[in-house]
């Protein structure tokens, strides 16, 4: 049931160390956002609405 707990705990320890290094943490956050691409819940819902459900979007 908890076979990967040791790996999880080790990763969490690494995250704790990184979070304390504020400049590095900020840089990593910005890079993560910059590389996230177009994915968002809004985009996903739009694709389902138009591509799967065949409904017209309502724009206010």
Secondary structure by P-SEA (a helix, b strand, c coil): cccaaaaaaaaaaaaaaaaaaaaaaaaaaaaaaaacccccaaaaaaaaaccccbbbbbcc
